Amino acid sequence: MRLFVFLSAMLLARASGALETQILGFNWKADRTESGGPRSLKSVIPNLPTDQIDASVLYKYTDGTRLYLFHGKTVSRLDWASKKMDAGFPAAIGSTFKGVFADGVDAVFAHPYQGRPKFYFFKGAQYSRFDVLNTSVDQGYPKLIKGLWNGVFEKDIDDTLVAEEGIVYFFKGGQYIRYDFNLDETSRGYPKAINEETWNGVWPRDLDAAFYDRDAGQAWFIKHRGLTETSLEEDENV
């Protein structure tokens, strides 16, 4: 009986669009989500091979801004202005970012280190630093998160976000941490809960990916919408 209710809830959720992956805009200056609420990811980026997104990062090159979306062992790269897929993508993570976790990543963000552009990739309890100009992983990586990121979640980070200069936000479950990259420490009072007071209108837990559009002053959050808590509660009461 429990299995029947669970499958029925899953089929109803799929039919209603509750199982789709959604994207939500957050206005940084106004400190709230954009009007209209979440939208289907495929309505914003229609040519994705999958909507099961593990991580994302937006990076501004000299010839335009590119959005990287990581899914499984694969990465898609799109022109952010047109939302069109770049030639040669989707591609294997291992061939696009040589030396990075080829079997998938949990989170990624871009931030300069000693004047050079870097991508930071997180997977389980490790992280790796990728040099954008050399297109290779820096020597000595991967390394353990523990002991090198003061106060940051030690493993299984959901996603990361860099919106303010020198500030990295780490999300895990229903919490987040504000990390000062320049001071090399977590800000006082963290972790905090993801709620209406801290991230007005953003999903309160288990975010899949996030990135920041600096030109627009807007953060974007991605989440795969599975069975609702209400459906699960109904199953538990059977």
VOGU-3710 file (C-alpha; in Angstrom, 3 decimals, decimal comma):
1> mrlfvflsam> 0,000/0,000/0,000  2,837/2,388/0,858  4,509/1,644/-2,463  1,254/2,259/-4,337  0,763/5,653/-2,678  4,384/6,580/-3,346  4,169/5,657/-7,029  0,826/7,440/-7,373  2,303/10,590/-5,849  5,312/10,358/-8,154
11> llarasgale> 3,130/10,005/-11,267  0,934/12,935/-10,226  4,005/15,046/-9,495  5,517/14,219/-12,869  2,271/15,056/-14,667  1,949/18,391/-12,868  5,567/19,384/-13,495  6,559/18,994/-9,845  9,485/16,750/-10,849  10,999/19,253/-13,247
21> tqilgfnwka> 14,192/21,207/-12,627  13,533/24,873/-11,956  15,598/28,054/-12,006  15,020/31,029/-9,740  16,407/34,552/-10,060  17,508/36,494/-6,976  17,948/40,272/-7,168  21,083/40,977/-5,135  20,463/44,681/-4,533  16,792/44,218/-3,591
31> drtesggprs> 17,684/41,118/-1,526  14,738/39,086/-2,801  13,748/36,705/-5,573  12,468/38,116/-8,838  8,724/38,438/-9,365  7,075/35,511/-11,097  8,803/32,871/-8,993  10,712/29,851/-10,288  10,585/28,795/-13,931  11,337/25,573/-15,719
41> lksvipnlpt> 15,052/25,389/-16,498  14,266/24,156/-19,996  12,080/27,191/-20,648  15,129/29,402/-20,029  17,729/27,094/-21,616  15,809/24,865/-24,054  18,647/22,875/-25,650  20,103/21,169/-22,601  20,654/17,397/-22,946  19,376/16,941/-19,384
51> dqidasvlyk> 17,919/19,025/-16,577  19,679/17,029/-13,844  22,236/19,728/-12,965  24,946/19,095/-10,370  26,849/22,405/-10,450  27,182/25,613/-12,436  29,436/28,622/-12,900  29,211/31,779/-15,002  32,496/33,135/-16,356  33,214/36,258/-18,399
61> ytdgtrlylf> 35,749/35,725/-21,195  36,990/38,442/-23,532  34,607/37,247/-26,257  31,545/36,944/-24,049  30,096/35,381/-20,917  29,751/31,604/-20,742  27,613/29,456/-18,488  28,962/26,038/-17,550  26,412/23,464/-16,395  27,765/20,210/-14,992
71> hgktvsrldw> 25,662/17,041/-15,185  27,148/13,655/-14,321  30,440/13,189/-16,161  29,489/15,848/-18,702  29,595/19,637/-18,952  27,561/21,936/-21,188  28,837/25,406/-22,109  26,441/28,062/-23,340  26,696/31,639/-24,508  24,859/33,384/-21,667
81> askkmdagfp> 23,472/36,173/-23,843  21,901/33,917/-26,480  21,477/30,787/-24,300  22,845/28,773/-27,237  25,170/25,794/-26,792  28,773/26,377/-27,859  30,215/24,151/-30,581  31,719/20,950/-29,219  29,454/20,814/-26,185  28,207/18,940/-24,241
91> aaigstfkgv> 31,611/17,384/-23,588  33,297/15,186/-21,009  34,419/17,043/-17,893  37,764/15,238/-18,114  38,495/16,610/-21,575  37,259/20,169/-20,899  38,889/20,546/-17,494  41,838/18,177/-17,556  42,789/16,866/-14,141  39,473/17,805/-12,531
101> fadgvdavfa> 37,129/15,178/-11,050  36,119/13,416/-14,258  33,260/11,444/-12,718  31,324/14,574/-11,709  31,484/17,581/-9,385  29,373/18,841/-6,478  30,067/22,565/-6,776  32,280/25,044/-8,627  33,048/28,760/-8,492  35,433/31,160/-10,227
111> hpyqgrpkfy> 37,756/33,449/-8,275  41,223/34,883/-8,982  44,210/33,695/-6,969  47,372/35,800/-6,960  46,083/37,684/-9,977  45,322/34,596/-12,079  41,795/33,410/-12,947  40,918/30,110/-11,268  38,027/27,670/-11,091  37,546/25,849/-7,777
121> ffkgaqysrf> 35,901/22,427/-8,053  34,489/20,524/-5,062  33,741/16,815/-4,905  32,982/14,883/-1,720  35,669/15,825/0,818  38,121/17,217/-1,766  38,597/20,273/-3,933  40,734/21,099/-6,937  42,008/24,402/-8,337  42,012/24,856/-12,115
131> dvlntsvdqg> 44,047/27,559/-13,865  41,946/29,119/-16,644  44,922/30,449/-18,628  46,976/27,258/-18,448  43,838/25,101/-18,845  45,206/22,675/-16,261  44,880/21,784/-12,589  47,432/23,465/-10,340  50,202/21,270/-8,971  49,407/19,403/-5,757
141> ypklikglwn> 45,655/19,118/-6,288  43,189/17,733/-5,350  43,373/18,520/-1,646  41,123/17,944/1,354  38,606/20,672/2,170  39,105/20,074/5,888  41,882/22,201/7,324  42,247/24,427/4,263  38,837/26,170/4,233  38,417/27,475/7,770
151> gvfekdiddt> 34,837/26,851/8,943  33,503/25,528/5,612  31,484/22,311/5,365  34,053/19,510/5,201  32,335/17,424/2,503  29,360/17,060/0,148  28,801/20,760/-0,575  25,601/21,359/-2,556  26,692/24,491/-4,398  28,690/27,717/-4,177
161> lvaeegivyf> 28,134/31,328/-5,164  30,455/34,323/-5,575  28,498/37,577/-5,736  30,416/40,058/-3,606  34,092/40,706/-4,270  36,116/38,230/-2,251  33,082/36,531/-0,670  32,109/32,910/-1,365  28,813/31,419/-0,211  28,750/27,668/0,459
171> fkggqyiryd> 25,400/25,853/0,632  24,675/22,452/2,137  21,283/21,002/3,067  19,334/23,780/4,786  22,376/25,863/5,752  24,878/28,218/4,179  28,231/29,754/5,073  29,704/33,131/4,147  33,433/32,762/3,537  35,859/35,682/3,219
181> fnldetsrgy> 38,353/34,615/0,555  40,802/37,417/1,333  40,835/36,800/5,097  40,760/33,037/4,536  38,051/32,466/7,123  34,315/31,969/7,607  32,468/35,077/8,738  31,346/35,173/12,358  27,915/33,690/13,121  27,864/31,077/10,366
191> pkaineetwn> 26,509/28,639/9,335  22,983/30,077/9,115  19,690/28,637/7,940  18,450/29,266/4,399  15,132/30,983/5,092  13,020/34,056/4,336  15,231/36,263/6,510  18,522/35,257/4,903  17,537/34,374/1,298  14,080/35,800/0,718
201> gvwprdldaa> 12,124/33,509/-1,611  14,896/30,970/-2,269  14,218/27,259/-1,711  15,088/26,481/1,933  17,290/23,425/1,353  19,095/21,081/-1,034  19,970/23,558/-3,780  21,573/21,864/-6,787  23,482/24,721/-8,411  23,977/28,487/-8,272
211> fydrdagqaw> 25,752/31,196/-10,251  25,932/34,983/-10,315  25,497/37,392/-13,221  27,587/40,366/-12,134  26,479/42,591/-15,023  22,809/42,157/-14,098  23,355/42,031/-10,338  21,414/38,799/-10,199  22,041/35,395/-8,667  20,455/32,271/-10,114
221> fikhrgltet> 19,571/29,107/-8,204  18,765/25,726/-9,757  16,868/22,932/-8,034  15,379/19,662/-9,190  11,865/19,497/-7,816  11,151/15,961/-6,611  8,242/14,658/-4,609  6,806/17,292/-2,293  7,080/16,938/1,468  3,296/16,723/1,588
231> sleedenv> 3,318/13,660/-0,657  5,980/12,009/1,491  4,026/12,778/4,663  0,926/11,188/3,159  2,968/8,081/2,394  4,242/7,893/5,973  0,702/8,065/7,359  -0,573/5,081/5,386
//
